Amino acid sequence: MKILPSFYSTQHSFAALKRLHKSIIRKKINLGDLHRVYSAMLHLERYNARLDADKRDNSY
């Protein structure tokens, strides 16, 4: 996964918060790791968006 230095969109932030909220409810992460996990979720959301855009561009 390539980490880009550009800014995150509002859509990326909301999607990352949604994933983080689900993880907290399911007790899959510790509350002390919120900052680290949120940063990782932001990277993941931007990566997923980039993959979706590539998929749309390469479709027939």
N, C-alpha and C positions, 0 to 999 in steps of 0.2 A: 504494500500500500504506500503510495506516494503522499507525503504530507506537504500541502501547499501553504505558503506564508500569507495568502490573501485573507480578506475578512470573511466572516460567516454571515449568511443571510438570516433574516428573522425566521424564515421557514426552517433553516437548520437548527436554530436555537430552540424553537418550539418542539421540533421532533426529538431533539436530544433531551429536553426536559421531560417530554412524555415517556421516553424510554427509561430515564432516571427515576421518574415517579413510579413506574411499574416495578422497577427493580427494588425500590425501597419498600413498596407494599408487599412484595413477595419475599422480602428479607434476604435478598441475594447479595447486597453490599452493606458494608458498615458505614455508619454516618460519618466517621472520621475520614473516609475516602471520597467524600462527595466532590471535592474540587478536582481531584485526579480523574475520577470516573466521568464527570461532566465534560472535561476537556477531551477525553477519549471518545465520548459519545458525539461531540461536535465534529471531530475528525471523521468518525464513522458515518455520520449523516451527510457530510460533504462528499465523502467517497461514494456513498450510495447514490447520491444525486448525479455525480459525474458518470457513474456506471449506467444509470438510467438514460442519461443524455446520449452517451455513446451508443447504447442499444437502439435508441430511437433514430439516431443518425445513420446507423448501419442497416436498418430494416429496409425492406424493399419498398 
